[in-house]
Amino acid sequence: MTLLKIDEPEISMPRHTSFTEQPVWQLGFRPFYLLAALFAALSIPLWIAQYFGLISMPHVHLFWHMHEMVFGFAIAVIVGFLLTAMRAWTGLWTPRKGHLAALAGVWLAGRIAMLWAPPLWAAVMDLIFLPLAAWPMFRVLQRAGNKRNMFLIVMLGLLTLTNLLFHAAVNGLLTVSPMLVIQAAILLIVIIESLIGARVIPMFTANGAPGTKPIVHTRRDLIAVLLTATASLTWIFGAPALTIAAFSFAAACATLLRLAGWQPQRTVRVPLLWILHLSYGWIPVGFFLLALAAVNLIPVSAAFHALTVGSMAGLILGMMTRTTLGHTGRLLKAGPAETVMYLLIQAGALARVAAAFELYGWRDAALVLSTLCWSAAFILYVAVYAPYLLRARIDGKEG
């Protein structure tokens, strides 16, 4: 006799996912873009509140503001971008999961230390991040035999050195102006923008604006980069004013000529492209202003805020949106939210440069307007893009 057998259905238990296996730790852009945007949105209002005497925090001073915008905000985005790009360039995994979470933790510890810890402890916590981030990048490039991009490790090394010099200066261990050291770091980042921008902006333009054929001239590009580097060195090492002005003016002209060849006028209907062209355009503007500042015709602050708020932050926001969309499996298309972000950051740049001139007593109003535009742009990025960064790719791929 055959016995009737009834199979009970198996109950599928949900698989527990550990903290370091969450999607946010799968590739470098995810945590660092999110942390950088949150930090950008909060830190500038904190600095402005201190500036106007609304709060009192002993570590929130001019040098804190300058340092944290470069070595807090910008470096986080650069590291997130490079960790992601090197994965694509080499096919090898850059830090992920627990390793990536640890790197993000070190960066966050540095920001907390710079806000509340004694200066020497803050220096130690802040200084360890870049070497810890650069070493695995070096190992990935070395293993892949990718010598073409080794210059980026050199640039990260130079940024580490400038950060060390900054902390030595503010702690009285070195007789150099901390402001000059930060300006050197800004100019280093501008050179990185110049090099990477020349690789990606023409390519993105050719792919994203049908019928466009950007002109990429190797010799012209080399001249532009060399003039940018030379102008930067003349400023950092205190060359005669006319020498600084001449090289800065030449660098601005060469960069503008380079940008014109990429046909920015063909991108006005494509926000993901025009934000990159417009932000890159702030580099020649910054060097024109630096030439004028060298001969005391305008405030130096105008030149460096053109290079930071205009170029650096604009390119950062443009690349953060583009790479987040691409690396989470979404269409490379900007909607109304992205367009608003881009317009806000550009308006903030204009207001901040205008504030440097202190025209008609409107400096304070321009600072507040710039702060509102800046913070709104990055708050909007977090609101729209945090779900993309915290969830797995929609196409099911890794990363």
Contacts in CASP RR format, 6 or more apart in sequence:
PFRMAT RR
TARGET T0000
AUTHOR 0000-0000-0000
METHOD contacts of the structure
MODEL  1
MTLLKIDEPEISMPRHTSFTEQPVWQLGFRPFYLLAALFAALSIPLWIAQ
YFGLISMPHVHLFWHMHEMVFGFAIAVIVGFLLTAMRAWTGLWTPRKGHL
AALAGVWLAGRIAMLWAPPLWAAVMDLIFLPLAAWPMFRVLQRAGNKRNM
FLIVMLGLLTLTNLLFHAAVNGLLTVSPMLVIQAAILLIVIIESLIGARV
IPMFTANGAPGTKPIVHTRRDLIAVLLTATASLTWIFGAPALTIAAFSFA
AACATLLRLAGWQPQRTVRVPLLWILHLSYGWIPVGFFLLALAAVNLIPV
SAAFHALTVGSMAGLILGMMTRTTLGHTGRLLKAGPAETVMYLLIQAGAL
ARVAAAFELYGWRDAALVLSTLCWSAAFILYVAVYAPYLLRARIDGKEG
19 101 0 8 1.000
20 97 0 8 1.000
20 98 0 8 1.000
20 101 0 8 1.000
21 97 0 8 1.000
22 390 0 8 1.000
23 30 0 8 1.000
23 390 0 8 1.000
23 391 0 8 1.000
23 392 0 8 1.000
23 393 0 8 1.000
23 399 0 8 1.000
24 30 0 8 1.000
24 31 0 8 1.000
24 34 0 8 1.000
24 389 0 8 1.000
24 390 0 8 1.000
25 31 0 8 1.000
25 96 0 8 1.000
25 97 0 8 1.000
25 98 0 8 1.000
25 100 0 8 1.000
25 101 0 8 1.000
26 96 0 8 1.000
26 97 0 8 1.000
26 100 0 8 1.000
26 392 0 8 1.000
26 398 0 8 1.000
26 399 0 8 1.000
27 83 0 8 1.000
27 84 0 8 1.000
27 87 0 8 1.000
27 94 0 8 1.000
27 96 0 8 1.000
27 100 0 8 1.000
27 327 0 8 1.000
27 399 0 8 1.000
28 79 0 8 1.000
28 80 0 8 1.000
28 83 0 8 1.000
28 84 0 8 1.000
28 94 0 8 1.000
28 95 0 8 1.000
28 96 0 8 1.000
28 100 0 8 1.000
29 80 0 8 1.000
29 81 0 8 1.000
29 83 0 8 1.000
29 84 0 8 1.000
29 320 0 8 1.000
29 323 0 8 1.000
29 324 0 8 1.000
29 327 0 8 1.000
29 389 0 8 1.000
30 389 0 8 1.000
30 390 0 8 1.000
31 100 0 8 1.000
31 101 0 8 1.000
31 104 0 8 1.000
31 389 0 8 1.000
32 76 0 8 1.000
32 77 0 8 1.000
32 79 0 8 1.000
32 80 0 8 1.000
32 83 0 8 1.000
32 104 0 8 1.000
32 107 0 8 1.000
33 77 0 8 1.000
33 80 0 8 1.000
33 320 0 8 1.000
33 323 0 8 1.000
33 324 0 8 1.000
33 385 0 8 1.000
33 389 0 8 1.000
34 382 0 8 1.000
34 385 0 8 1.000
34 386 0 8 1.000
34 389 0 8 1.000
34 390 0 8 1.000
35 76 0 8 1.000
35 104 0 8 1.000
35 107 0 8 1.000
35 108 0 8 1.000
36 72 0 8 1.000
36 73 0 8 1.000
36 74 0 8 1.000
36 76 0 8 1.000
36 77 0 8 1.000
36 316 0 8 1.000
36 320 0 8 1.000
37 320 0 8 1.000
37 378 0 8 1.000
37 381 0 8 1.000
37 382 0 8 1.000
37 385 0 8 1.000
38 378 0 8 1.000
38 382 0 8 1.000
39 68 0 8 1.000
39 72 0 8 1.000
39 73 0 8 1.000
39 76 0 8 1.000
39 111 0 8 1.000
40 73 0 8 1.000
40 313 0 8 1.000
40 374 0 8 1.000
40 375 0 8 1.000
40 378 0 8 1.000
41 374 0 8 1.000
41 375 0 8 1.000
41 378 0 8 1.000
41 379 0 8 1.000
41 382 0 8 1.000
42 375 0 8 1.000
43 65 0 8 1.000
43 68 0 8 1.000
43 69 0 8 1.000
43 73 0 8 1.000
44 65 0 8 1.000
44 69 0 8 1.000
44 371 0 8 1.000
44 374 0 8 1.000
44 375 0 8 1.000
45 371 0 8 1.000
45 375 0 8 1.000
46 55 0 8 1.000
46 57 0 8 1.000
46 60 0 8 1.000
47 60 0 8 1.000
47 64 0 8 1.000
47 65 0 8 1.000
48 367 0 8 1.000
48 368 0 8 1.000
48 371 0 8 1.000
49 55 0 8 1.000
50 56 0 8 1.000
50 57 0 8 1.000
50 60 0 8 1.000
50 61 0 8 1.000
51 367 0 8 1.000
52 364 0 8 1.000
57 115 0 8 1.000
59 114 0 8 1.000
59 115 0 8 1.000
59 116 0 8 1.000
59 122 0 8 1.000
60 115 0 8 1.000
62 179 0 8 1.000
63 166 0 8 1.000
63 170 0 8 1.000
63 178 0 8 1.000
63 179 0 8 1.000
63 182 0 8 1.000
64 114 0 8 1.000
64 115 0 8 1.000
66 178 0 8 1.000
66 179 0 8 1.000
66 182 0 8 1.000
67 114 0 8 1.000
67 166 0 8 1.000
67 178 0 8 1.000
67 182 0 8 1.000
68 111 0 8 1.000
68 114 0 8 1.000
69 308 0 8 1.000
70 182 0 8 1.000
70 185 0 8 1.000
70 186 0 8 1.000
70 189 0 8 1.000
70 308 0 8 1.000
71 126 0 8 1.000
71 130 0 8 1.000
71 159 0 8 1.000
71 163 0 8 1.000
71 166 0 8 1.000
71 185 0 8 1.000
72 107 0 8 1.000
72 111 0 8 1.000
74 189 0 8 1.000
74 312 0 8 1.000
74 316 0 8 1.000
75 129 0 8 1.000
75 130 0 8 1.000
75 159 0 8 1.000
76 107 0 8 1.000
77 316 0 8 1.000
77 319 0 8 1.000
77 320 0 8 1.000
78 156 0 8 1.000
78 189 0 8 1.000
78 192 0 8 1.000
79 103 0 8 1.000
79 107 0 8 1.000
79 130 0 8 1.000
79 133 0 8 1.000
81 319 0 8 1.000
81 323 0 8 1.000
82 137 0 8 1.000
82 152 0 8 1.000
83 94 0 8 1.000
83 95 0 8 1.000
83 100 0 8 1.000
83 133 0 8 1.000
83 137 0 8 1.000
84 94 0 8 1.000
84 323 0 8 1.000
84 327 0 8 1.000
86 92 0 8 1.000
86 94 0 8 1.000
86 137 0 8 1.000
86 140 0 8 1.000
86 141 0 8 1.000
86 146 0 8 1.000
86 149 0 8 1.000
87 93 0 8 1.000
87 94 0 8 1.000
87 140 0 8 1.000
87 399 0 8 1.000
89 144 0 8 1.000
89 146 0 8 1.000
89 149 0 8 1.000
90 140 0 8 1.000
90 141 0 8 1.000
90 143 0 8 1.000
90 144 0 8 1.000
90 146 0 8 1.000
91 144 0 8 1.000
92 140 0 8 1.000
92 143 0 8 1.000
92 144 0 8 1.000
93 140 0 8 1.000
94 136 0 8 1.000
94 137 0 8 1.000
94 140 0 8 1.000
95 103 0 8 1.000
95 136 0 8 1.000
96 399 0 8 1.000
99 136 0 8 1.000
103 129 0 8 1.000
103 132 0 8 1.000
103 133 0 8 1.000
106 125 0 8 1.000
106 128 0 8 1.000
106 129 0 8 1.000
106 132 0 8 1.000
107 129 0 8 1.000
109 125 0 8 1.000
110 122 0 8 1.000
110 125 0 8 1.000
110 126 0 8 1.000
110 129 0 8 1.000
112 125 0 8 1.000
113 121 0 8 1.000
113 122 0 8 1.000
113 124 0 8 1.000
113 125 0 8 1.000
113 126 0 8 1.000
114 122 0 8 1.000
114 125 0 8 1.000
114 126 0 8 1.000
117 125 0 8 1.000
119 167 0 8 1.000
119 170 0 8 1.000
119 171 0 8 1.000
120 171 0 8 1.000
122 167 0 8 1.000
123 167 0 8 1.000
123 171 0 8 1.000
126 163 0 8 1.000
126 167 0 8 1.000
127 160 0 8 1.000
127 163 0 8 1.000
127 164 0 8 1.000
127 167 0 8 1.000
130 156 0 8 1.000
130 157 0 8 1.000
130 159 0 8 1.000
130 160 0 8 1.000
130 163 0 8 1.000
131 157 0 8 1.000
131 160 0 8 1.000
133 156 0 8 1.000
134 153 0 8 1.000
134 156 0 8 1.000
134 157 0 8 1.000
134 160 0 8 1.000
137 152 0 8 1.000
137 153 0 8 1.000
137 156 0 8 1.000
138 150 0 8 1.000
138 153 0 8 1.000
140 146 0 8 1.000
141 147 0 8 1.000
141 149 0 8 1.000
141 150 0 8 1.000
141 153 0 8 1.000
151 195 0 8 1.000
152 192 0 8 1.000
155 188 0 8 1.000
155 191 0 8 1.000
155 192 0 8 1.000
158 188 0 8 1.000
159 185 0 8 1.000
159 188 0 8 1.000
159 189 0 8 1.000
162 181 0 8 1.000
162 182 0 8 1.000
162 184 0 8 1.000
162 185 0 8 1.000
162 188 0 8 1.000
163 185 0 8 1.000
165 174 0 8 1.000
165 176 0 8 1.000
165 181 0 8 1.000
166 178 0 8 1.000
166 181 0 8 1.000
166 182 0 8 1.000
166 185 0 8 1.000
168 174 0 8 1.000
169 175 0 8 1.000
169 176 0 8 1.000
169 177 0 8 1.000
169 178 0 8 1.000
169 181 0 8 1.000
170 178 0 8 1.000
180 236 0 8 1.000
183 235 0 8 1.000
183 236 0 8 1.000
183 304 0 8 1.000
184 232 0 8 1.000
184 236 0 8 1.000
186 304 0 8 1.000
186 307 0 8 1.000
186 308 0 8 1.000
186 312 0 8 1.000
187 232 0 8 1.000
187 235 0 8 1.000
187 236 0 8 1.000
187 307 0 8 1.000
188 232 0 8 1.000
189 312 0 8 1.000
190 228 0 8 1.000
190 232 0 8 1.000
190 283 0 8 1.000
190 307 0 8 1.000
190 311 0 8 1.000
190 312 0 8 1.000
191 225 0 8 1.000
191 228 0 8 1.000
191 229 0 8 1.000
191 232 0 8 1.000
193 280 0 8 1.000
193 283 0 8 1.000
193 311 0 8 1.000
193 312 0 8 1.000
193 315 0 8 1.000
194 224 0 8 1.000
194 225 0 8 1.000
194 228 0 8 1.000
194 255 0 8 1.000
194 283 0 8 1.000
195 225 0 8 1.000
197 276 0 8 1.000
197 280 0 8 1.000
197 315 0 8 1.000
198 216 0 8 1.000
198 221 0 8 1.000
198 224 0 8 1.000
198 225 0 8 1.000
198 258 0 8 1.000
200 276 0 8 1.000
201 214 0 8 1.000
201 262 0 8 1.000
201 276 0 8 1.000
201 277 0 8 1.000
201 280 0 8 1.000
202 214 0 8 1.000
202 215 0 8 1.000
202 216 0 8 1.000
202 262 0 8 1.000
204 272 0 8 1.000
204 273 0 8 1.000
204 276 0 8 1.000
204 322 0 8 1.000
205 212 0 8 1.000
205 214 0 8 1.000
205 262 0 8 1.000
205 263 0 8 1.000
205 266 0 8 1.000
205 267 0 8 1.000
205 273 0 8 1.000
205 277 0 8 1.000
206 212 0 8 1.000
206 213 0 8 1.000
206 214 0 8 1.000
208 270 0 8 1.000
208 272 0 8 1.000
208 273 0 8 1.000
208 332 0 8 1.000
209 263 0 8 1.000
209 266 0 8 1.000
209 267 0 8 1.000
209 270 0 8 1.000
209 273 0 8 1.000
211 266 0 8 1.000
212 263 0 8 1.000
212 266 0 8 1.000
212 267 0 8 1.000
213 263 0 8 1.000
214 261 0 8 1.000
214 262 0 8 1.000
214 263 0 8 1.000
215 261 0 8 1.000
215 262 0 8 1.000
215 263 0 8 1.000
216 262 0 8 1.000
217 258 0 8 1.000
220 254 0 8 1.000
220 257 0 8 1.000
220 258 0 8 1.000
221 258 0 8 1.000
223 254 0 8 1.000
224 251 0 8 1.000
224 254 0 8 1.000
224 255 0 8 1.000
224 257 0 8 1.000
224 258 0 8 1.000
227 247 0 8 1.000
227 250 0 8 1.000
227 251 0 8 1.000
227 254 0 8 1.000
227 255 0 8 1.000
228 251 0 8 1.000
228 254 0 8 1.000
228 255 0 8 1.000
228 283 0 8 1.000
228 287 0 8 1.000
230 247 0 8 1.000
230 251 0 8 1.000
231 244 0 8 1.000
231 247 0 8 1.000
231 248 0 8 1.000
231 250 0 8 1.000
231 251 0 8 1.000
231 287 0 8 1.000
231 290 0 8 1.000
233 239 0 8 1.000
234 243 0 8 1.000
234 244 0 8 1.000
234 247 0 8 1.000
234 248 0 8 1.000
235 244 0 8 1.000
235 248 0 8 1.000
235 290 0 8 1.000
235 294 0 8 1.000
238 244 0 8 1.000
241 294 0 8 1.000
241 295 0 8 1.000
241 296 0 8 1.000
242 294 0 8 1.000
242 295 0 8 1.000
244 290 0 8 1.000
244 291 0 8 1.000
244 294 0 8 1.000
245 291 0 8 1.000
245 292 0 8 1.000
245 294 0 8 1.000
245 295 0 8 1.000
246 291 0 8 1.000
248 287 0 8 1.000
248 288 0 8 1.000
248 290 0 8 1.000
248 291 0 8 1.000
248 294 0 8 1.000
249 287 0 8 1.000
249 288 0 8 1.000
249 291 0 8 1.000
251 284 0 8 1.000
251 287 0 8 1.000
252 283 0 8 1.000
252 284 0 8 1.000
252 285 0 8 1.000
252 286 0 8 1.000
252 287 0 8 1.000
252 288 0 8 1.000
252 291 0 8 1.000
253 284 0 8 1.000
255 281 0 8 1.000
255 283 0 8 1.000
255 284 0 8 1.000
255 287 0 8 1.000
256 281 0 8 1.000
256 284 0 8 1.000
259 277 0 8 1.000
259 280 0 8 1.000
259 281 0 8 1.000
259 284 0 8 1.000
262 277 0 8 1.000
264 274 0 8 1.000
264 277 0 8 1.000
264 278 0 8 1.000
267 273 0 8 1.000
267 274 0 8 1.000
267 277 0 8 1.000
268 274 0 8 1.000
270 334 0 8 1.000
271 334 0 8 1.000
271 335 0 8 1.000
271 338 0 8 1.000
271 339 0 8 1.000
271 342 0 8 1.000
272 318 0 8 1.000
272 321 0 8 1.000
272 322 0 8 1.000
272 332 0 8 1.000
272 333 0 8 1.000
272 334 0 8 1.000
272 338 0 8 1.000
274 342 0 8 1.000
275 314 0 8 1.000
275 317 0 8 1.000
275 318 0 8 1.000
275 321 0 8 1.000
275 342 0 8 1.000
276 315 0 8 1.000
276 318 0 8 1.000
276 319 0 8 1.000
276 322 0 8 1.000
278 314 0 8 1.000
278 342 0 8 1.000
278 346 0 8 1.000
279 310 0 8 1.000
279 311 0 8 1.000
279 313 0 8 1.000
279 314 0 8 1.000
279 315 0 8 1.000
279 317 0 8 1.000
279 318 0 8 1.000
279 346 0 8 1.000
280 311 0 8 1.000
280 315 0 8 1.000
281 311 0 8 1.000
282 306 0 8 1.000
282 307 0 8 1.000
282 310 0 8 1.000
282 311 0 8 1.000
282 314 0 8 1.000
282 349 0 8 1.000
283 307 0 8 1.000
283 311 0 8 1.000
285 306 0 8 1.000
286 303 0 8 1.000
286 304 0 8 1.000
286 306 0 8 1.000
286 307 0 8 1.000
286 311 0 8 1.000
287 303 0 8 1.000
289 298 0 8 1.000
289 302 0 8 1.000
289 303 0 8 1.000
289 306 0 8 1.000
289 353 0 8 1.000
290 300 0 8 1.000
290 303 0 8 1.000
290 304 0 8 1.000
292 298 0 8 1.000
292 303 0 8 1.000
293 299 0 8 1.000
293 300 0 8 1.000
293 302 0 8 1.000
293 303 0 8 1.000
298 356 0 8 1.000
298 357 0 8 1.000
299 356 0 8 1.000
299 357 0 8 1.000
299 358 0 8 1.000
301 356 0 8 1.000
302 353 0 8 1.000
302 356 0 8 1.000
302 357 0 8 1.000
305 349 0 8 1.000
305 352 0 8 1.000
305 353 0 8 1.000
305 355 0 8 1.000
305 356 0 8 1.000
306 349 0 8 1.000
306 353 0 8 1.000
309 345 0 8 1.000
309 348 0 8 1.000
309 349 0 8 1.000
309 352 0 8 1.000
309 353 0 8 1.000
309 370 0 8 1.000
309 374 0 8 1.000
310 345 0 8 1.000
310 346 0 8 1.000
310 349 0 8 1.000
310 353 0 8 1.000
313 345 0 8 1.000
313 349 0 8 1.000
313 374 0 8 1.000
314 342 0 8 1.000
314 345 0 8 1.000
314 346 0 8 1.000
314 349 0 8 1.000
317 341 0 8 1.000
317 342 0 8 1.000
317 345 0 8 1.000
317 377 0 8 1.000
317 378 0 8 1.000
317 381 0 8 1.000
318 342 0 8 1.000
320 381 0 8 1.000
320 385 0 8 1.000
321 334 0 8 1.000
321 338 0 8 1.000
321 341 0 8 1.000
321 381 0 8 1.000
321 385 0 8 1.000
322 332 0 8 1.000
324 385 0 8 1.000
324 388 0 8 1.000
324 389 0 8 1.000
325 331 0 8 1.000
325 332 0 8 1.000
325 333 0 8 1.000
325 388 0 8 1.000
326 332 0 8 1.000
327 393 0 8 1.000
327 399 0 8 1.000
328 388 0 8 1.000
328 389 0 8 1.000
328 391 0 8 1.000
328 393 0 8 1.000
328 394 0 8 1.000
329 393 0 8 1.000
329 394 0 8 1.000
329 395 0 8 1.000
329 397 0 8 1.000
330 388 0 8 1.000
330 394 0 8 1.000
334 342 0 8 1.000
337 380 0 8 1.000
337 384 0 8 1.000
338 384 0 8 1.000
340 377 0 8 1.000
340 380 0 8 1.000
341 377 0 8 1.000
341 380 0 8 1.000
341 381 0 8 1.000
342 377 0 8 1.000
344 373 0 8 1.000
344 374 0 8 1.000
344 376 0 8 1.000
344 377 0 8 1.000
344 380 0 8 1.000
345 373 0 8 1.000
345 374 0 8 1.000
345 377 0 8 1.000
347 369 0 8 1.000
347 373 0 8 1.000
348 369 0 8 1.000
348 370 0 8 1.000
348 373 0 8 1.000
348 374 0 8 1.000
349 370 0 8 1.000
351 366 0 8 1.000
351 367 0 8 1.000
351 369 0 8 1.000
351 370 0 8 1.000
351 373 0 8 1.000
352 366 0 8 1.000
352 367 0 8 1.000
352 370 0 8 1.000
352 374 0 8 1.000
354 362 0 8 1.000
354 366 0 8 1.000
355 362 0 8 1.000
355 363 0 8 1.000
355 366 0 8 1.000
355 367 0 8 1.000
355 370 0 8 1.000
393 399 0 8 1.000
END
